[in-house]
Every structure is written in C-alpha cells, then in structure tokens.
Amino acid sequence: MFSTVLNYSSFMTLLKEHYLATVTAEELARNLLETATGEDDNPNFVDSTYLSRIWNGEREIAKDIREKCEFPSNKRAVYDLFKTVIVDDLVEPLKDDYFDKLASLIDNDETITASKKKSLKNQFESGDLGKYLANVFMYALNKPNKGYVTKLDFDDGRLFEEVDQRCPLCDEPLFKKRTDRTLYFFSIVKIFPDIASETKKADFESIHPKPADQNDIKNKICLCNSCAENYMFNPTTDIYDRLYRFKKRAIVNKGIVASASTRLDEEIKDILGNLKECDTEADSFKRLRMKPLKIVNKIYPDNRLLIKAIKDDNNAYYNYIKENLSQLDSYKISFRKVAHEVADCFLSLAEATDDQDAIYNGLIQWILDTQMLPESYRNAAHIVISFFVQNCEVFDEITE
C-alpha cells in the first residue's frame, strides 16, 4: 500500500517505479544521498542496511544528513543531478504518470501547508522539472520518515511506560490521541549501541561497562524517532551516559517496584497508622526509647545522610515498632511473613542497582504503593524501612 504522506521513503519509492530498470534502488538512493551531503567521494558514508531502512520508512533521516543537505554547495549539486541525470533517466512513456502521481501525493498530504503546496505547484508549472524535483526531494528529506503504529507489543509497551510516554532526551510526547485511536511515534534503541570501531567501543566502555547481552531489555530504551535516529546514526558518549543513567533510575523507581509481585502483609498498615498518630511524649514511648540499641554496620561510610536518617529512626522508634509487632495475632507467623516480603522486595531492587539511597527510597515507595497510602504516610514508611534495615531484612552487613 503506497504512502499518502510525502517523505523520503514515498518520494524514492515513486521515483524508482518510473526510473530506468538498469539502475538499482540502492544505486539510486546512494547517488542521491551522497550528492546531497557532499559525501560522494566517501563510499562508507552510509551502509546498505541504512539505505534500505530509510527507503522502507523504518528509520528517520539522521540530523547529520539533513544538516549537510543545507550547505549551499550541496544544494547546487542536487539541482545539477536532477537536471542533468534524474529527469533524463525517467522512463519516457511513464514521465507524465510520474509527475501526476507526485502532484497527487503532495496535494493529498494533510501535513503539507496550503502555501507550501502552492509554492511546489508553481515550481512545476514553471517548466524547470529538474529544479522542481530537487526542491521536492530536499523538502521530503526534512519530513518525518518513519510512520506510526497503533498497537504495542508487550516489551515495547513496558519500555514506553518506563519513560513516562515521553522522550528522555527531548521530552516530546511519544504518542498522539485521535478520536478513534492512539498513534505511537517512537523507536526502541540499544543504550550501549552496536559499534564497529574498537576504539570508539572502548570509549563507551570507559563510561559504563558493556552489557553481557546487548539485546536484553535492560539495554533498551524508548526514544522519539528523531532522537533515536540521531543516536543510532552517530552515537556519542555524552548521550550514552544520559541514557544509561535514565534507564538505571527508571528500573529502580518504576520497573522493579511496579512489577514486584510481593504484597506487603496488610497488618503492617496498623503499625503505620499507629506511627502516624504516635505520641512521642507519652511515658510508655519514652520507656521504650530508653532501651539501648546497637546500630548495625550496613550503610557505606561516605553515605552519612542515610546513616544518620536510619540511626535517628531506630533510636526513636525501633523498640516501639517491635512492641507493636509483638501485639499482632500469631506474632511469629505474622512477623516472619512481613519480614520475608520486605526482604523479597529488597532483593528485587538490589538486582537493579547497588545505589543504597535508591534502594531505600524504592522500599519506602513500595510500602506506600502496596498499601495504597497517601503521601502523608511517607515518614511512617521511612521509619518502618529503617527498622528492617536494623533487623537484617534490608542491606547486607559490611565486612571489615
């Protein structure tokens, strides 16, 4: 089915249908693109796979290519190529069909403004067909080349939600709502990209290590088509670092916590409620607080703020929480269940990151999410997680 939108893919497809059969699609595409970018003396500028994918509308036109096409010398070269070669190599009996179909494609494209359509029509009617085709080609190069999808498979849907439905690099939304459907515009890229150059690969590995499996979903991220194409065409260590860090945060903050199957025992909600309403000036609370407590060595020494927060929580509340737990029905069974669930969630988070702050905050968010508690319970959840750090369900003790 032929596209109803003018872009590089539809322009080249229509052109080849009416072009000399002795010229292959790759030869035609390479000649045009290398001329437009001034890279006609560089046979390695783009490979066959890239040419095939942009021809088929599977990838965007890279920013580097579009920018080179704007150089005045390259524009002149494109005009000369269309005037002296392309127009002459159209199959003579098919020329009228070609220009009629191209005019129809432009006229039916709702993404082209009325003024632009009028301008292109005037160029055609001027009789300079080479200049007209060159201008249409250059315009098509700058339009979105990759189409949309209306349905997402499971993995693409997970990655789409992981970035909050927006491109992590430019913050553009990755979808558009229509009255009858949702259109998704994005690409899935590898965070550590496929790199042929060993020197460049070493530069990337010096920033963050290469994953054992580059095709694993943990090495993939959802970007808008434009940012995805620019990164795939010309990956840089700066963008790699940004994507790596974003993915790491996303796994901790959303992916693992949201998909955790562990469900915290609802009896803990009573303790959270009690903590929220706790009278710290009551004599009973003061007596519990007076019991001595040795703080376990689990937080890395340079993380002073987290150490202080856990110490403060436990110095004030550890025995209070323990006392509340002892009052639960079937104390031993209930406590073991709660402790096991907290430990399971900790292990899930620890698989994704070794950042102790991220794990600690992820556990707090997990309590709020699983119990469907409002933000006002965050301090109480904070205290409960500190209790389980002290009680050995969270973090391994640091060996001397």
C-alpha positions in Angstrom: 0.0 0.0 0.0 1.5 3.3 -1.1 2.0 6.1 1.5 -0.3 9.1 1.4 2.4 11.3 3.0 5.3 12.9 1.2 8.6 11.9 2.8 11.9 10.4 1.7 10.5 6.9 1.6 7.5 7.7 -0.5 9.5 10.0 -2.8 12.1 7.4 -3.5 9.6 4.6 -4.0 7.6 6.6 -6.5 10.7 7.7 -8.3 12.1 4.2 -8.7 8.7 2.9 -10.1 9.2 5.3 -13.1 13.0 5.1 -13.3 15.4 3.1 -15.6 15.3 -0.6 -14.6 19.1 -0.8 -15.1 19.6 1.4 -12.1 19.1 -0.5 -8.8 17.2 1.1 -5.8 20.5 1.1 -3.8 22.4 2.8 -6.6 19.7 5.5 -7.0 19.5 6.1 -3.2 23.2 6.2 -2.7 23.8 8.5 -5.6 21.2 11.0 -4.4 22.1 10.9 -0.7 25.9 11.1 -1.2 25.4 14.0 -3.6 23.0 15.8 -1.2 25.5 15.5 1.7 28.8 16.1 -0.3 29.9 12.6 0.6 30.1 11.3 -3.0 33.8 10.6 -2.5 33.1 8.6 0.7 31.7 5.1 -0.2 31.5 4.3 3.5 29.3 7.3 4.4 26.2 5.1 4.8 25.8 1.3 4.5 23.3 -0.7 2.5 21.2 -1.6 5.6 20.7 2.0 6.5 19.7 2.9 2.9 17.3 0.0 2.9 15.6 1.0 6.1 15.2 4.7 5.3 13.8 3.7 1.9 11.2 1.4 3.6 10.3 4.1 6.2 11.7 2.0 9.1 14.2 4.7 10.2 14.3 8.5 10.3 16.7 10.6 8.3 19.6 11.4 10.6 20.2 15.0 11.7 23.8 14.9 10.3 22.4 14.1 6.9 19.7 16.8 7.0 22.2 19.4 8.1 24.7 18.6 5.3 21.9 18.9 2.8 21.5 22.5 3.7 25.1 23.5 2.6 24.7 25.8 -0.5 27.3 23.8 -2.4 25.4 20.5 -1.8 22.1 22.1 -2.8 23.6 23.2 -6.1 24.9 19.7 -6.6 21.5 18.2 -6.0 19.9 20.6 -8.5 22.5 19.7 -11.1 22.0 16.0 -10.5 18.2 16.2 -11.0 18.5 18.5 -14.0 21.2 16.5 -15.9 20.7 12.9 -14.8 17.4 12.1 -12.8 14.9 13.8 -15.2 16.6 12.3 -18.2 16.6 8.8 -16.7 12.9 8.7 -16.0 11.3 6.2 -18.4 10.0 8.4 -21.1 6.5 6.8 -21.6 6.0 7.0 -17.8 7.0 10.6 -17.2 3.5 12.1 -17.3 2.3 9.3 -14.9 5.1 10.1 -12.5 4.5 13.8 -12.3 0.8 13.3 -12.0 1.3 10.8 -9.1 3.8 13.1 -7.4 1.4 16.1 -7.6 -1.4 13.9 -6.2 0.8 12.7 -3.3 1.6 16.3 -2.4 -2.0 17.5 -2.8 -3.4 14.7 -0.6 -0.7 15.1 2.1 -2.5 16.8 5.1 0.8 17.6 6.8 1.8 20.0 4.0 0.6 23.6 4.4 -1.5 25.2 1.6 1.2 27.8 1.0 3.9 25.1 0.5 1.6 23.1 -1.9 1.1 26.3 -3.9 4.8 27.0 -4.0 5.6 23.5 -5.2 2.8 23.6 -7.8 4.2 27.0 -9.2 7.7 25.5 -9.5 6.3 22.6 -11.5 4.3 24.9 -13.8 7.5 27.0 -14.4 8.7 24.1 -16.6 12.1 23.6 -14.8 11.4 20.0 -13.9 14.9 19.4 -12.5 14.7 22.2 -10.1 11.1 21.2 -9.1 12.1 17.6 -8.3 15.2 18.7 -6.5 13.1 21.0 -4.2 10.5 18.3 -3.6 13.4 15.8 -2.7 15.0 18.3 -0.3 11.7 19.0 1.3 10.9 15.3 1.6 14.3 14.7 3.3 13.3 17.1 6.1 9.9 15.5 6.8 9.3 12.6 9.3 10.2 9.4 7.5 9.1 6.8 10.0 5.5 6.0 10.4 3.4 5.4 13.4 1.9 2.2 15.0 -1.5 1.9 16.7 -0.7 -1.2 18.8 2.2 -2.0 21.1 3.6 -5.4 21.8 4.3 -6.3 25.5 8.0 -5.3 25.6 7.5 -2.1 23.6 4.6 -1.2 26.0 6.9 -1.8 29.0 9.6 0.5 27.6 7.0 3.1 26.5 5.6 3.3 30.1 9.1 3.2 31.6 9.9 6.6 30.1 6.5 8.0 31.2 5.4 8.2 27.5 7.9 11.0 26.7 11.3 11.0 25.0 14.0 11.0 27.7 16.2 13.3 25.6 13.9 16.0 24.2 10.8 15.4 26.4 8.5 15.3 23.4 5.4 13.0 23.8 5.7 9.7 22.1 2.0 9.4 21.0 -0.9 11.4 19.6 -4.5 10.9 20.5 -7.1 10.7 17.8 -10.8 10.3 18.3 -10.8 6.7 17.4 -7.3 5.5 18.2 -3.8 6.4 19.6 -0.9 6.8 17.3 2.6 5.9 18.7 5.7 7.6 17.3 8.8 6.1 18.8 11.8 3.8 18.3 13.5 1.3 20.6 17.2 1.7 20.7 20.1 0.0 22.4 21.6 2.1 25.1 25.1 0.6 24.6 24.9 0.7 20.8 26.3 -1.6 18.1 29.7 -0.1 17.4 32.1 -1.4 14.7 35.1 0.7 15.8 37.1 -0.9 18.6 38.5 2.5 19.7 35.0 4.0 19.9 33.7 0.9 21.7 36.5 1.3 24.3 35.4 5.0 24.8 31.9 3.8 25.6 33.1 1.0 27.9 35.2 3.5 29.9 32.0 5.4 30.8 29.8 2.4 31.7 30.6 -1.3 31.1 29.2 -3.1 28.0 26.3 -5.3 29.0 26.7 -9.1 28.7 23.7 -9.2 26.3 23.2 -6.0 24.2 19.8 -7.3 23.1 18.5 -7.6 26.7 15.6 -5.3 27.6 17.8 -3.7 30.3 19.9 -2.3 27.4 17.0 -0.9 25.5 15.1 2.4 25.8 12.3 4.2 24.1 13.1 7.5 22.3 11.3 9.7 19.8 12.1 8.7 16.2 14.3 11.8 15.7 16.4 11.4 18.8 16.6 7.6 18.2 17.9 8.1 14.6 20.5 10.7 15.6 21.8 8.4 18.3 21.8 5.3 16.1 23.5 7.2 13.2 26.1 8.9 15.4 26.2 7.6 19.0 28.2 9.8 21.5 29.4 9.0 25.0 27.5 12.0 26.4 24.2 10.7 25.2 25.1 7.1 26.2 25.8 8.4 29.8 22.4 10.2 29.8 20.5 7.2 28.6 22.3 4.8 30.9 21.6 6.9 34.0 17.9 7.4 33.0 17.5 3.7 32.5 19.0 2.9 35.8 16.7 5.3 37.6 13.7 4.0 35.7 14.4 0.4 36.7 14.6 1.3 40.3 11.8 3.9 40.5 9.2 2.3 38.2 10.1 -1.0 36.6 11.1 -3.2 39.5 8.8 -1.6 42.1 5.8 -1.6 39.8 6.2 -5.2 38.8 7.1 -6.6 42.2 4.8 -9.5 42.9 5.4 -9.2 46.7 2.4 -7.9 48.6 3.2 -6.5 52.0 1.1 -8.0 54.8 -1.8 -5.6 55.4 -1.3 -5.8 59.1 1.7 -3.5 58.7 -0.8 -0.8 57.9 -1.9 -0.8 61.5 1.6 -0.1 62.6 2.0 2.7 60.0 -1.3 4.2 61.3 -0.1 3.9 64.9 3.3 5.5 64.0 1.5 8.4 62.2 -0.6 9.1 65.4 2.2 8.2 67.8 2.5 10.5 70.9 6.3 10.7 71.4 5.9 12.5 74.7 3.9 9.7 76.3 5.7 7.9 79.2 5.2 4.5 77.5 7.0 5.7 74.4 9.9 7.2 76.4 10.4 3.9 78.3 10.7 2.0 75.0 13.2 4.6 73.6 15.4 4.3 76.7 16.3 0.7 75.8 19.9 0.6 74.4 20.3 -0.2 70.7 23.5 -1.0 68.7 23.3 0.3 65.1 24.3 -2.4 62.6 27.1 -1.6 60.1 25.2 -1.8 56.8 25.5 1.6 55.1 28.7 2.7 53.3 30.6 5.2 55.4 30.5 8.0 52.9 26.7 8.0 52.8 26.4 10.0 56.0 22.9 11.3 55.5 21.4 7.9 55.1 23.3 6.6 58.1 22.0 9.5 60.2 18.4 9.0 59.0 18.4 5.3 59.8 20.1 5.9 63.2 17.6 8.6 64.1 14.6 6.5 63.1 15.8 3.4 65.1 17.0 5.3 68.1 13.5 6.8 68.4 11.2 4.0 67.1 12.9 0.6 66.8 11.5 -0.8 70.1 8.2 0.9 69.6 7.7 -1.0 66.3 9.0 -4.2 67.8 6.4 -3.8 70.6 3.6 -3.2 68.0 4.7 -6.3 66.0 4.6 -8.4 69.2 0.9 -7.5 69.6 -0.1 -8.8 66.2 -2.2 -12.0 66.2 0.0 -15.1 65.8 3.0 -12.9 66.3 5.7 -15.3 65.0 3.9 -16.1 61.8 2.9 -12.5 61.0 6.3 -11.1 61.7 8.1 -13.7 59.6 5.7 -13.1 56.7 6.2 -9.3 56.8 10.0 -9.7 57.2 10.1 -12.1 54.3 8.1 -9.8 52.0 10.3 -6.8 52.8 13.4 -8.9 52.1 12.0 -10.1 48.8 11.4 -6.6 47.6 14.9 -5.5 48.8 16.4 -8.4 46.7 14.4 -7.3 43.6 15.7 -3.7 44.0 19.3 -4.8 44.7 19.4 -6.7 41.4 18.7 -3.5 39.6 21.1 -1.2 41.4 23.7 -1.0 44.2 22.7 2.6 45.0 21.7 2.3 48.7 19.7 5.6 48.6 17.7 4.4 45.5 17.0 1.0 47.2 16.0 2.6 50.5 13.6 5.1 48.7 12.3 2.4 46.5 11.3 0.3 49.5 9.5 3.3 51.0 7.6 3.9 47.8 6.8 0.1 47.6 5.1 0.3 51.1 3.1 3.3 50.0 2.1 1.7 46.7 1.2 -1.8 48.0 -0.8 -0.3 50.9 -2.3 2.4 48.7 -1.4 5.0 51.3 -1.2 8.8 50.7 2.0 10.8 50.8 1.3 11.8 54.4 2.4 8.2 55.4 5.9 8.6 53.9 7.6 9.4 57.2 6.0 6.4 58.8 7.1 4.2 55.9 10.6 5.7 56.3 10.7 4.6 59.9 9.5 1.1 59.2 12.1 0.5 56.5 14.8 1.8 58.9 13.5 -0.9 61.4 14.0 -3.6 58.8 17.5 -2.3 57.9 18.4 -2.7 61.6 16.6 -6.1 61.8 18.7 -7.5 58.9 16.0 -7.8 56.2 17.5 -4.9 54.2 21.1 -4.5 53.2 23.9 -6.8 53.9 26.3 -6.0 56.7 29.5 -4.5 55.5 32.5 -6.7 56.3 35.6 -5.0 57.7 
